[in-house]
Amino acid sequence: MNGRAADASRRRALALLAIALVLSMSTWFSASAVLPQLRAEWALSDSAAAWMTIAVQLGFVFGAVTSALLNISDVVRAQRVILFGAVFAALANGLIIFAQGPELALPLRFATGVFLAQVYPPALKVMSTWFRERRGTALGVLVGALTVGSALPHLVNGLGGLDWQFVILVTSALTLVGGMIAGLAVSDGPFPFPRAVFDPRQARRALANRGVLLATLGYFGHMWELYAMWAWFVIFFAAALETHGTVSGPEAAYATFAVIGIGGLGCWVGGILGDRWSRTKTTVLMMLVSGLCALTIGLFFTDPTWVVLAIGLVWGFTVVADSAQFSTIVTELADQAYVGTALTLQLALGFIFTVATIWLIPILQDEFGWRWAFAFLAPGPLLGIAAMLRLRASPEAAMIAGGRG
């Protein structure tokens, strides 16, 4: 295959897998899109509403840990794993239309997360087989597509008028279509990883690799901040609008769509910087800026809302721009036969932290107000910066981004 044909094949695989991932992961955000209707119909408390999101996070962690311990992404063809996960995530999500309250909805949300853990990590592994150079950019595009998908529920909320059962069924159908695209239309690329055999010790061995451990610690810090910001920015911005006498309406939803959605561009830029400049430097830069935004955005809570939105856009760009680079580092440093296990374990451990901070932010807001609530996310990027500086100073840095570290 000549260079032009190879590039065309890579671009096709990247486009198909990005589309498949957005479609497949739409069930993750389905409850977020209809939460206002569910709160009214089921009389959900703030705590119960938060658990509609937390249940998916916990399910993803459980599914990912199980997958890592069983080496599923390495001993089973990744495309089959993605198709399996998408089919059953669609089923679990679709059954929510029969729920009359959180008693059934929460276990189904948990199950949705379990099966989505069989979609996201294997997709990153499949994409890695298509790119040896520019891998950070390729994975950045995948995570960027997922980020835009995360923003879409807020656009749906802003537009309004959709029945919640309809949204649930449509997202289930989209997940099924996405799984079929990834499972049937995307093959492995020209740089496949070695074949693996089942070895339950590989999950432990992955973290015994110093480079993988430091990249995972960096990911911990990143995830401490990311999902709490995504989950609560809409409430924060609505409260900021109310300080100026504006009744919360679609403005908060549209603003949040922009703040989260701009992260898709951030992922692409972060991937380019990671490949051409340095992965460790890129992650440090993005976490430094995002951490400063977390520290300071609350100080502007009563300022004109365009100022708050401007800081939010910078935060939204940088808070996720580093995400794919942590995963790319794992694909470069982990035992090449067990890259899927290492990726899945990194994601599982990172998502544990999202549960804590999604739950913590409203408690901190009650205690300290919005002026300081988001500031408690800043220690996450600080931990991440320390880990990535340590990785940059280690011998493993010579194996990252073609020696750029």
ROMAR-785106 format. One record per residue (C-alpha): residue in one letter; x, y, z. Coordinates in nm, 4 decimals. Example, Ala and Ser with C-alpha at 12.3 -4.5 7.8 and 13.67 -1.06 7.14 Angstrom:
BEGIN
{'A',{1.2300,-0.4500,0.7800}},
{'S',{1.3670,-0.1060,0.7140}},
//
This chain:
BEGIN
{'M',{0.0000,0.0000,0.0000}},
{'N',{0.1491,0.3349,-0.1038}},
{'G',{0.1670,0.6358,0.1256}},
{'R',{-0.1388,0.8120,-0.0138}},
{'A',{-0.3560,0.5000,0.0083}},
{'A',{-0.2310,0.4321,0.3619}},
{'D',{-0.3187,0.7858,0.4712}},
{'A',{-0.6646,0.7506,0.3187}},
{'S',{-0.7176,0.4224,0.5061}},
{'R',{-0.6067,0.5804,0.8336}},
{'R',{-0.8350,0.8800,0.7872}},
{'R',{-1.1277,0.6525,0.7059}},
{'A',{-1.0676,0.4374,1.0133}},
{'L',{-1.0353,0.7459,1.2328}},
{'A',{-1.3546,0.9018,1.0968}},
{'L',{-1.5546,0.5797,1.1322}},
{'L',{-1.4311,0.5081,1.4837}},
{'A',{-1.4907,0.8677,1.5964}},
{'I',{-1.8485,0.8502,1.4679}},
{'A',{-1.8945,0.5060,1.6240}},
{'L',{-1.7655,0.6247,1.9608}},
{'V',{-1.9923,0.9294,1.9748}},
{'L',{-2.2946,0.7195,1.8791}},
{'S',{-2.2066,0.4308,2.1103}},
{'M',{-2.1404,0.6504,2.4111}},
{'S',{-2.4605,0.8548,2.3665}},
{'T',{-2.6352,0.6363,2.6245}},
{'W',{-2.3892,0.7674,2.8842}},
{'F',{-2.5399,1.1138,2.8461}},
{'S',{-2.9019,1.0171,2.7776}},
{'A',{-3.0192,1.0654,3.1366}},
{'S',{-2.8407,1.4011,3.1539}},
{'A',{-3.0389,1.5204,2.8519}},
{'V',{-3.3743,1.4444,3.0179}},
{'L',{-3.2871,1.4977,3.3832}},
{'P',{-3.5079,1.8083,3.4193}},
{'Q',{-3.8088,1.6040,3.3035}},
{'L',{-3.7165,1.3103,3.5271}},
{'R',{-3.6762,1.5377,3.8280}},
{'A',{-4.0259,1.6737,3.7727}},
{'E',{-4.1953,1.3424,3.6898}},
{'W',{-4.0247,1.1321,3.9566}},
{'A',{-3.9840,1.4111,4.2167}},
{'L',{-3.6111,1.3443,4.2348}},
{'S',{-3.4097,1.5115,4.5084}},
{'D',{-3.0753,1.6757,4.4281}},
{'S',{-2.9013,1.3672,4.5667}},
{'A',{-3.1084,1.1246,4.3595}},
{'A',{-3.0499,1.3359,4.0481}},
{'A',{-2.6737,1.3267,4.1086}},
{'W',{-2.6884,0.9485,4.1447}},
{'M',{-2.8364,0.9206,3.7949}},
{'T',{-2.4916,1.0302,3.6745}},
{'I',{-2.2838,0.8666,3.9484}},
{'A',{-2.4428,0.5252,3.8811}},
{'V',{-2.3030,0.5241,3.5280}},
{'Q',{-1.9585,0.6228,3.6550}},
{'L',{-1.9620,0.3391,3.9105}},
{'G',{-2.0844,0.0924,3.6492}},
{'F',{-1.8041,0.1970,3.4150}},
{'V',{-1.5464,0.1466,3.6908}},
{'F',{-1.6840,-0.1991,3.7750}},
{'G',{-1.6956,-0.3015,3.4098}},
{'A',{-1.3494,-0.1681,3.3362}},
{'V',{-1.1857,-0.3301,3.6405}},
{'T',{-1.3466,-0.6629,3.5516}},
{'S',{-1.2334,-0.6274,3.1911}},
{'A',{-0.8775,-0.5445,3.2997}},
{'L',{-0.8549,-0.8402,3.5359}},
{'L',{-0.9769,-1.0740,3.2613}},
{'N',{-0.7607,-0.9106,2.9881}},
{'I',{-1.0762,-0.8922,2.7750}},
{'S',{-0.9499,-0.6186,2.5404}},
{'D',{-0.6338,-0.8202,2.4707}},
{'V',{-0.7491,-1.1811,2.4473}},
{'V',{-1.0735,-1.1080,2.2572}},
{'R',{-1.0794,-0.9177,1.9282}},
{'A',{-1.1445,-0.5566,2.0293}},
{'Q',{-1.4118,-0.4988,1.7642}},
{'R',{-1.6167,-0.7873,1.9050}},
{'V',{-1.5845,-0.6457,2.2536}},
{'I',{-1.7083,-0.3044,2.1337}},
{'L',{-2.0072,-0.4583,1.9528}},
{'F',{-2.0984,-0.6679,2.2581}},
{'G',{-2.0731,-0.3673,2.4886}},
{'A',{-2.2802,-0.1444,2.2601}},
{'V',{-2.5610,-0.3974,2.2158}},
{'F',{-2.6072,-0.4527,2.5886}},
{'A',{-2.5580,-0.0840,2.6778}},
{'A',{-2.8369,-0.0023,2.4317}},
{'L',{-3.0579,-0.2685,2.5907}},
{'A',{-2.9956,-0.1525,2.9483}},
{'N',{-3.0549,0.2098,2.8537}},
{'G',{-3.3720,0.1310,2.6575}},
{'L',{-3.5288,-0.0503,2.9517}},
{'I',{-3.5330,0.2785,3.1450}},
{'I',{-3.8568,0.3709,2.9623}},
{'F',{-4.0293,0.1136,3.1854}},
{'A',{-3.8966,0.2727,3.5054}},
{'Q',{-4.1336,0.4596,3.7348}},
{'G',{-3.8576,0.6062,3.9463}},
{'P',{-3.4941,0.5692,4.0509}},
{'E',{-3.5485,0.2239,4.2037}},
{'L',{-3.5248,0.0629,3.8581}},
{'A',{-3.3507,0.3459,3.6740}},
{'L',{-3.0383,0.3488,3.8912}},
{'P',{-2.9534,-0.0236,3.8445}},
{'L',{-3.0098,0.0186,3.4711}},
{'R',{-2.7813,0.3225,3.4638}},
{'F',{-2.5189,0.1157,3.6492}},
{'A',{-2.5549,-0.1641,3.3924}},
{'T',{-2.5214,0.0871,3.1094}},
{'G',{-2.1883,0.1976,3.2544}},
{'V',{-2.0707,-0.1631,3.2903}},
{'F',{-2.1261,-0.2299,2.9210}},
{'L',{-1.9897,0.1052,2.8025}},
{'A',{-1.6617,0.0035,2.9681}},
{'Q',{-1.6397,-0.2530,2.6885}},
{'V',{-1.6687,0.0226,2.4246}},
{'Y',{-1.4385,0.3110,2.5132}},
{'P',{-1.1037,0.1425,2.6081}},
{'P',{-1.1046,-0.1079,2.3180}},
{'A',{-1.1788,0.1770,2.0752}},
{'L',{-0.8625,0.3546,2.1887}},
{'K',{-0.6649,0.0339,2.1364}},
{'V',{-0.8044,-0.0225,1.7859}},
{'M',{-0.7225,0.3349,1.6853}},
{'S',{-0.3672,0.2925,1.8145}},
{'T',{-0.3093,0.0123,1.5630}},
{'W',{-0.3606,0.2613,1.2799}},
{'F',{-0.1098,0.5209,1.3998}},
{'R',{0.2457,0.4882,1.5212}},
{'E',{0.3338,0.8475,1.4447}},
{'R',{0.0611,1.1063,1.5131}},
{'R',{-0.1022,0.8630,1.7542}},
{'G',{-0.1612,1.1391,2.0084}},
{'T',{-0.3512,1.3421,1.7499}},
{'A',{-0.5595,1.0422,1.6446}},
{'L',{-0.6586,0.9554,2.0007}},
{'G',{-0.7167,1.3263,2.0619}},
{'V',{-0.9688,1.3283,1.7783}},
{'L',{-1.1481,1.0281,1.9330}},
{'V',{-1.1653,1.1876,2.2780}},
{'G',{-1.2612,1.5186,2.1166}},
{'A',{-1.5529,1.3502,1.9415}},
{'L',{-1.6588,1.2019,2.2732}},
{'T',{-1.6325,1.5472,2.4336}},
{'V',{-1.8658,1.6997,2.1759}},
{'G',{-2.1024,1.4116,2.2464}},
{'S',{-2.0871,1.5001,2.6155}},
{'A',{-2.1951,1.8543,2.5326}},
{'L',{-2.4951,1.7588,2.3190}},
{'P',{-2.7401,1.6911,2.6079}},
{'H',{-2.7087,2.0552,2.7072}},
{'L',{-2.8024,2.1612,2.3557}},
{'V',{-3.1024,1.9266,2.3788}},
{'N',{-3.1962,2.0843,2.7122}},
{'G',{-3.1712,2.4315,2.5619}},
{'L',{-3.3934,2.3433,2.2664}},
{'G',{-3.6422,2.1602,2.4880}},
{'G',{-3.9683,1.9973,2.3861}},
{'L',{-3.8558,1.6336,2.3520}},
{'D',{-4.0319,1.3564,2.5407}},
{'W',{-3.7844,1.1788,2.7701}},
{'Q',{-3.8850,0.8277,2.6597}},
{'F',{-3.8178,0.9308,2.2992}},
{'V',{-3.4691,1.0574,2.3902}},
{'I',{-3.3908,0.7319,2.5726}},
{'L',{-3.4990,0.5171,2.2774}},
{'V',{-3.3142,0.7303,2.0220}},
{'T',{-2.9878,0.7194,2.2180}},
{'S',{-3.0223,0.3419,2.2544}},
{'A',{-3.0643,0.3125,1.8778}},
{'L',{-2.7624,0.5377,1.8204}},
{'T',{-2.5524,0.3226,2.0532}},
{'L',{-2.6514,0.0111,1.8626}},
{'V',{-2.5594,0.1735,1.5294}},
{'G',{-2.2272,0.2936,1.6695}},
{'G',{-2.1412,-0.0527,1.7936}},
{'M',{-2.2180,-0.2022,1.4537}},
{'I',{-1.9943,0.0528,1.2794}},
{'A',{-1.7020,-0.0175,1.5134}},
{'G',{-1.7600,-0.3916,1.5213}},
{'L',{-1.8181,-0.4509,1.1527}},
{'A',{-1.6648,-0.1624,0.9538}},
{'V',{-1.3353,-0.0893,1.1320}},
{'S',{-1.0498,-0.3382,1.1157}},
{'D',{-0.7148,-0.3339,1.2920}},
{'G',{-0.4515,-0.1124,1.1320}},
{'P',{-0.1020,-0.1863,1.0011}},
{'F',{0.0558,-0.1707,1.3505}},
{'P',{-0.1251,-0.4427,1.5487}},
{'F',{-0.0228,-0.5237,1.9021}},
{'P',{0.1139,-0.8717,1.9812}},
{'R',{-0.1381,-1.1421,2.0610}},
{'A',{-0.1984,-1.2006,2.4306}},
{'V',{-0.3058,-1.4938,2.6459}},
{'F',{-0.5159,-1.4705,2.9591}},
{'D',{-0.3009,-1.3659,3.2547}},
{'P',{-0.4787,-1.2086,3.5558}},
{'R',{-0.1427,-1.0831,3.6859}},
{'Q',{-0.1175,-0.8312,3.4015}},
{'A',{-0.3396,-0.5724,3.5728}},
{'R',{-0.0969,-0.5613,3.8659}},
{'R',{0.2047,-0.5682,3.6372}},
{'A',{0.0725,-0.2718,3.4387}},
{'L',{0.1003,-0.0467,3.7451}},
{'A',{0.4396,-0.1951,3.8319}},
{'N',{0.5639,-0.0247,3.5146}},
{'R',{0.6887,0.3124,3.6424}},
{'G',{0.5980,0.4998,3.3248}},
{'V',{0.2445,0.3603,3.3160}},
{'L',{0.2026,0.4329,3.6874}},
{'L',{0.3104,0.7969,3.6484}},
{'A',{0.0857,0.8438,3.3452}},
{'T',{-0.2003,0.6948,3.5462}},
{'L',{-0.1302,0.9294,3.8379}},
{'G',{-0.1409,1.2177,3.5914}},
{'Y',{-0.4746,1.0844,3.4664}},
{'F',{-0.6025,1.0699,3.8262}},
{'G',{-0.5391,1.4418,3.8642}},
{'H',{-0.7024,1.5161,3.5312}},
{'M',{-1.0156,1.3143,3.6152}},
{'W',{-1.0471,1.4675,3.9637}},
{'E',{-1.1273,1.7921,3.7864}},
{'L',{-1.2919,1.6972,3.4568}},
{'Y',{-1.6269,1.5344,3.5241}},
{'A',{-1.7137,1.7509,3.8244}},
{'M',{-1.6638,2.0569,3.6048}},
{'W',{-1.8731,1.9033,3.3261}},
{'A',{-2.1490,1.7938,3.5654}},
{'W',{-2.1926,2.1161,3.7628}},
{'F',{-2.1002,2.4018,3.5294}},
{'V',{-2.4611,2.4365,3.4094}},
{'I',{-2.5824,2.4844,3.7687}},
{'F',{-2.2971,2.7254,3.8421}},
{'F',{-2.3690,2.9367,3.5344}},
{'A',{-2.7433,2.9399,3.6007}},
{'A',{-2.6711,3.0692,3.9508}},
{'A',{-2.4370,3.3344,3.8041}},
{'L',{-2.7162,3.4501,3.5727}},
{'E',{-2.9550,3.4763,3.8680}},
{'T',{-2.7180,3.7114,4.0503}},
{'H',{-2.7925,3.9587,3.7701}},
{'G',{-3.1666,3.9016,3.7859}},
{'T',{-3.1829,3.6706,3.4840}},
{'V',{-3.4171,3.3788,3.5335}},
{'S',{-3.2360,3.0590,3.4440}},
{'G',{-3.3480,2.9330,3.1052}},
{'P',{-3.1851,2.8042,2.7892}},
{'E',{-2.8939,3.0495,2.8311}},
{'A',{-2.7252,2.8275,3.0924}},
{'A',{-2.7720,2.5182,2.8760}},
{'Y',{-2.6318,2.6879,2.5656}},
{'A',{-2.3355,2.8266,2.7604}},
{'T',{-2.2569,2.4822,2.9008}},
{'F',{-2.2824,2.3277,2.5552}},
{'A',{-2.0199,2.5780,2.4366}},
{'V',{-1.7936,2.5315,2.7397}},
{'I',{-1.7895,2.1522,2.7157}},
{'G',{-1.8008,2.1394,2.3362}},
{'I',{-1.4936,2.3603,2.2908}},
{'G',{-1.3023,2.0797,2.4587}},
{'G',{-1.3327,1.8869,2.1319}},
{'L',{-1.1073,2.1475,1.9723}},
{'G',{-0.8836,2.1324,2.2786}},
{'C',{-0.8350,1.7566,2.2373}},
{'W',{-0.7280,1.8022,1.8761}},
{'V',{-0.4838,2.0819,1.9629}},
{'G',{-0.3539,1.8819,2.2594}},
{'G',{-0.2919,1.5848,2.0316}},
{'I',{-0.0949,1.7936,1.7835}},
{'L',{0.1142,1.9468,2.0617}},
{'G',{0.1711,1.6060,2.2179}},
{'D',{0.2990,1.4585,1.8924}},
{'R',{0.5091,1.7525,1.7748}},
{'W',{0.6256,1.9152,2.1003}},
{'S',{0.6002,1.6798,2.3990}},
{'R',{0.3257,1.4790,2.5674}},
{'T',{0.4494,1.5523,2.9185}},
{'K',{0.4921,1.9248,2.8492}},
{'T',{0.1488,1.9412,2.6879}},
{'T',{-0.0238,1.7758,2.9824}},
{'V',{0.1587,2.0010,3.2289}},
{'L',{0.0612,2.3130,3.0339}},
{'M',{-0.3046,2.2162,3.0054}},
{'M',{-0.3358,2.1160,3.3715}},
{'L',{-0.1653,2.4383,3.4808}},
{'V',{-0.4165,2.6515,3.2900}},
{'S',{-0.7207,2.4427,3.3823}},
{'G',{-0.6181,2.4354,3.7490}},
{'L',{-0.5869,2.8147,3.7516}},
{'C',{-0.9345,2.8383,3.5981}},
{'A',{-1.0750,2.6121,3.8702}},
{'L',{-0.9135,2.8299,4.1359}},
{'T',{-1.0309,3.1621,3.9965}},
{'I',{-1.3605,3.1241,3.8120}},
{'G',{-1.5616,3.1471,4.1320}},
{'L',{-1.3990,3.4811,4.2154}},
{'F',{-1.5777,3.6253,3.9097}},
{'F',{-1.9140,3.4729,4.0043}},
{'T',{-2.0887,3.8106,4.0430}},
{'D',{-1.9044,3.9794,3.7551}},
{'P',{-2.0721,4.0210,3.4148}},
{'T',{-2.1662,3.6777,3.2876}},
{'W',{-1.9641,3.7233,2.9684}},
{'V',{-1.6526,3.7304,3.1881}},
{'V',{-1.7586,3.4070,3.3587}},
{'L',{-1.8315,3.2499,3.0211}},
{'A',{-1.4939,3.3588,2.8799}},
{'I',{-1.3093,3.1931,3.1691}},
{'G',{-1.5357,2.8905,3.1309}},
{'L',{-1.4424,2.8559,2.7648}},
{'V',{-1.0708,2.8605,2.8489}},
{'W',{-1.1378,2.6058,3.1218}},
{'G',{-1.3446,2.3856,2.8915}},
{'F',{-1.0707,2.3935,2.6270}},
{'T',{-0.7861,2.2986,2.8611}},
{'V',{-0.9603,2.0681,3.1096}},
{'V',{-0.9884,1.7875,2.8522}},
{'A',{-0.7130,1.8803,2.6045}},
{'D',{-0.4646,1.6552,2.7853}},
{'S',{-0.6947,1.3548,2.8243}},
{'A',{-0.5918,1.1513,2.5214}},
{'Q',{-0.2222,1.2084,2.5884}},
{'F',{-0.2318,1.0058,2.9107}},
{'S',{-0.3789,0.7134,2.7169}},
{'T',{-0.1316,0.7577,2.4327}},
{'I',{0.1572,0.7378,2.6791}},
{'V',{0.0198,0.4082,2.8101}},
{'T',{0.0103,0.2651,2.4566}},
{'E',{0.3772,0.3600,2.4204}},
{'L',{0.5063,0.2361,2.7566}},
{'A',{0.2919,-0.0629,2.8528}},
{'D',{0.3685,-0.4264,2.7702}},
{'Q',{0.2624,-0.4250,2.4049}},
{'A',{0.0739,-0.7535,2.4346}},
{'Y',{-0.1422,-0.6103,2.7138}},
{'V',{-0.2029,-0.2519,2.6036}},
{'G',{-0.5793,-0.3051,2.6252}},
{'T',{-0.5510,-0.4183,2.9872}},
{'A',{-0.3326,-0.1210,3.0822}},
{'L',{-0.5634,0.1284,2.9075}},
{'T',{-0.8734,-0.0195,3.0671}},
{'L',{-0.7151,-0.0149,3.4126}},
{'Q',{-0.6059,0.3484,3.3732}},
{'L',{-0.9578,0.4523,3.2749}},
{'A',{-1.1164,0.2495,3.5554}},
{'L',{-0.8997,0.4004,3.8262}},
{'G',{-0.9446,0.7497,3.6857}},
{'F',{-1.3224,0.7259,3.6810}},
{'I',{-1.3263,0.6320,4.0510}},
{'F',{-1.2192,0.9885,4.1245}},
{'T',{-1.5041,1.1335,3.9201}},
{'V',{-1.7554,0.9748,4.1574}},
{'A',{-1.6004,1.1556,4.4544}},
{'T',{-1.5895,1.5005,4.3004}},
{'I',{-1.9339,1.4866,4.1334}},
{'W',{-2.0736,1.4053,4.4778}},
{'L',{-1.8515,1.6600,4.6573}},
{'I',{-1.9148,1.9803,4.4602}},
{'P',{-2.2752,2.0456,4.5759}},
{'I',{-2.1683,1.9832,4.9358}},
{'L',{-1.8848,2.2341,4.8997}},
{'Q',{-2.1204,2.4800,4.7331}},
{'D',{-2.3592,2.4595,5.0284}},
{'E',{-2.0707,2.5172,5.2703}},
{'F',{-1.8612,2.7778,5.0884}},
{'G',{-2.0765,2.9025,4.8010}},
{'W',{-1.9913,2.9080,4.4322}},
{'R',{-1.7106,3.1543,4.4984}},
{'W',{-1.4896,2.8696,4.6258}},
{'A',{-1.6581,2.5381,4.5387}},
{'F',{-1.4680,2.4766,4.2133}},
{'A',{-1.1388,2.5761,4.3766}},
{'F',{-1.1359,2.2371,4.5507}},
{'L',{-1.0783,2.0769,4.2109}},
{'A',{-0.7380,2.2450,4.1725}},
{'P',{-0.5404,1.9847,4.3763}},
{'G',{-0.6152,1.7325,4.1003}},
{'P',{-0.4225,1.9168,3.8287}},
{'L',{-0.1465,1.9850,4.0840}},
{'L',{-0.1039,1.6101,4.1414}},
{'G',{-0.1125,1.5528,3.7669}},
{'I',{0.1560,1.8134,3.7025}},
{'A',{0.3844,1.6595,3.9639}},
{'A',{0.3424,1.3115,3.8123}},
{'M',{0.4081,1.4284,3.4577}},
{'L',{0.7169,1.6286,3.5552}},
{'R',{0.8453,1.3160,3.7274}},
{'L',{0.7752,1.1132,3.4138}},
{'R',{0.9524,1.3678,3.1971}},
{'A',{1.2646,1.3351,3.4129}},
{'S',{1.2595,0.9534,3.3966}},
{'P',{1.4355,0.7271,3.1421}},
{'E',{1.0916,0.6232,3.0109}},
{'A',{1.0503,0.9686,2.8578}},
{'A',{1.2786,0.8585,2.5720}},
{'M',{1.0016,0.6162,2.4620}},
{'I',{0.7293,0.8812,2.4512}},
{'A',{0.6361,1.0717,2.1330}},
{'G',{0.9388,0.9562,1.9417}},
{'G',{1.1793,1.0695,2.2145}},
{'R',{1.0142,1.4083,2.2751}},
{'G',{0.8939,1.2990,2.6173}},
//
